[in-house]
Amino acid sequence: MGEFLELDWIVQKATELLADKVKDAPISDRDIELAFDMYAKSRLEHLASSFSSDLERTQARDFIMMKLQERAKQLNSEHWRKTE
């Protein structure tokens, strides 16, 4: 269960990078990948020993990417679609 709390924290911190980026331009898929690489990837590797299999590691990565994509859509909507 602690891993999920840690994953949420990783998502929150990586999202802070996206929140800064969205002020300049809409967030792209590349921006999401960069936020993951810059912040989440190394922290996920530190958690690697807490996962019992490669499948769990993959699921954790996918979870983080999904959450970052959701937040990016939300941030883009808040900052760039105000006139729609």
N, C-alpha and C positions, 0 to 999 in steps of 0.2 A: 504494500500500500504506500510505503514511503517513496517508492519510485515515481508513483503518479503525482505526488505532491512536488517532487523534484522536477518532473516534466512540466508541470504547470508553471513552476518558477522559471524554468528555462524559457518557456514560451513567453512569459511576461517580460523577461529581460530582453529577449530578441525582438519583441514587439516594440520596445522602447526605441530601438534603432529605426524601425519602420515609421513610428510616430514622428520622429525627427525628419525622416525623408519625405513624408507626404506633404510637408509644408512647402517644399520646393517643386514637386511634381507628383503626379499620380504614381502609385507603387506598381511596379511591373513584376512579372514572374522572376526576372533576373534579380530584382531587389530582394525578393523573398529568399532566393537561393543565397545571396550574399549575406543576408542577416543570419540565415542558418549556418553558413560556413564560418562567419566571423564570431558568432556567439554560441550557438547551440551545439555545433559539431564537437568541439573540444569537451564541453561539459557532458555531452552524451557519452563520449569515450571514457570519461572518468566514472560514469555509472555502469560501464560495461560489465564489471564483475558482479553486479547485482542482478543481471539478467541470466536466466538459466539456459537460454538457447539463442541461436542466431535469429530465430523467428521473433522472439521477444525484443531483440535489439531492432530488428526491422520494423516491428509494430510501434516501438517507441519513436523511431525516426519518422515514420509515417504520421503518427499522432501529432508530433511537433509541426511537421510541414502542413498538415491539415489545419491546425489551429492558426498558424501564421498566415495561411491563405485566407481563412475566415476573417481574421483581424485586418488584413490588407484590404479586403473588399469593404469592410466596415469603415476603415479610415478613408479610403478613396471616396466612399459615398458621403461621408461627413464633410470632407474638405473640397471635393471637386464636382459634386452634383447638386449643389445648392439651388441652382436655377431651374432644375428639371421639375 
